[in-house]
Amino acid sequence: MNIKLTSDQMGEFEWLELKPNELGSTEAEDIEKVTELTFAQWGQQLMNGSALCGRALVWVLLKRQNPGLRFRNVHFRMNELDISLDDDEKRRIREELKKNDDMSDEEKRDVLIALGEPELNHLDFDPDEDEANPGNSQSTAEKGDDSG
């Protein structure tokens, strides 16, 4: 995972090839305290685009350089934070989704969309074709609707 923060208020920071499971136990506990989620739930919500989870991650990473930094003092615009996954991470997430019986098909679909997955039909569920390929839906004219 690559994280880049380019903030007018916080400054510019970059963390390359970060592995969330390699965070220290106190960092993971800090994340759990501020998000009120388990570390596993936090990871899922982070991948779903949770602002709170992204902010918590930036906070624990910034605390490595500034141990006294308080969570309430971490502020940035959402467009200033970029979190990207490499292909290997995306592949592992897809594999885990296939095995995960605790998530609904909709939750799995949301994770795949957050990953930028072009085809959503490789899991055990068949998402609605219009949702999976919004650009392929028929226009009103193609459907023969004369009400326009």
N, C-alpha and C positions, 0 to 999 in steps of 0.2 A: 504494500500500500504506500502510495506517495501522497504526502500532505503538503500543501503549500498555502501559506497565509500571506497575503499582500494587503495589509491594512493601513489605512491612513492613521488610525488611532494606535494600533498595537505594534506596527512595524512589519518587516518582511522576514518570514521564517520558512524553512523548508526541511521536511523530514522525509528522506528517501528510503524506500524498501523497509518501512516500518512493519513489523509483524505484531498485531495487537495482542496475540497470545504470549508474546515475549515481554509485555509490560510487566513491571515489578508488581508484586502482590499488594504493596501499599498504594501503588498507582491504580490498580484495579479496584481496590477497596474505596479509594477516593472517588473514582468514577461511580461506583455503586451508591455511595452516600449522596452525591449531588444529583444523580438521575433517579434515585429510588428504583433502580432496575438491577437485576442480577447482571453479572458481567456478560453472560451469554445473551440475555435480552438486549443489553446495551449494544452488542455487536450487530444483532439483527436490526435494531432500530437505526443504528448508524448507517447500515446499508440501505435502509428505507428512506434515508434523507432527513432523519430527525435533527433539528437545529440544536436541541439540548444535548444530544449525544455527540454531535460534532464539536460543540463548545466545550464539553467535558474533556474530550480528547485533546483539544488544543491546550486547555488549562493544564492538564497533567504533563504535557510535553513542555510547556513554557515553565512549569515549576521546576524542571530539571536545572534550568539556568537561574531561576529566581524562586527559591524555596518558600519565601514568604508571600508569594502571589496568592491572592484570594480569588475564588471562583467568581464572586460578584464583580470583580474588577476586570474580567475578560469580556470585552465588547468588540465586535466587528460586524460588518455587513455580510450577509450570507454570500453575496457574490465575490467576496474577498477570500473565501475559503474554497480550495479545490482539493477534493479527495478522489484519487483514482486508484484503481486496482490493476495489477498486471494480469496477463492472460492466465498464468498459473493459478493465481488467486481466484479468478473467475471460474476456472475449471473446477477447483476444489469446492467452491460454493455450490456450483451446479450439482456436483456429486452428492454433497450433503443434503441439498434440497430433495433429491430423489429419494433419499433414505428417511427423511424427516416426516414422521407421522403426526407430529404435534402441530404442524402448520397447515392451515387450510390451503386449498388450491389458489384462492385469491391472494393470500399472503405470499405464497411462492411466486405467483405471477408478479406481484409488486416488487419482490426482490430482484427478479429477472429484469424487469423494466428499469429498475435503478442501476443494474449492471450494464444497461444498454444492449441487452440481448436482442438480436434481430429476429430470432425465431423462438417462439415460446412453446412450440408443440413437442419439444423433445423430452418433456417430463411425462409422468403418468397421467396427466390430465390434458384435456383438449380445450384450451381457452377459445372463447368466441372469436371467430375469424376477424370480425370487424374490430375487436379490441386489440388483437394481436397485430393486425395490419391496418391501422386507421387510414392509411392512404389508399387502400384497396376497396373501401366501401363505395357503394354506388351513390351517385348523386341523385337528387330528387328527379331530375330529368330522365336519368337512366332507368329509374324505377317506374317511370310512366305516370308520375304525379302531375296532373294538369292544374293543380290549385294555385300555381305561382302566377 
